[in-house]
Amino acid sequence: MLPKNKRISKDSFKTLSLQSQVFHSPHWTLRSIPSSVEGFAVLVSKKVAPKAVLRNRIRRMVYSFVGTVLSDIKKPAKNIISAKSGAGLLSFEVQKEEILELFKKAGLL
């Protein structure tokens, strides 16, 4: 899990969704906006994973991956990572590769 100071509050979601750049992969969407403080949030809807156990597992896997890559991030930004359909069926390695590609597209790595 990420430390609380690296997570995004609910208040920031509206501004992020309106002003952010959007990057897509087959199973993930990344919304990013440059900021002086970096922060991350992971969204997994009930359409993607109907059971809470699976939603939380996906969220924890993404947060653990982001925690390992956090030191490699070049420029601080606030980011929201949203899961698309089929994201829960992927292995950890495939999820990791797709999210890494999104970070590269956004210029974070």
Beta strands, then each sheet from edge to edge (+ up, - down):
strand 1: 21-24
strand 2: 28-34
strand 3: 39-43
strand 4: 77-83
sheet 1: 1+ 2- 4+ 3+
end
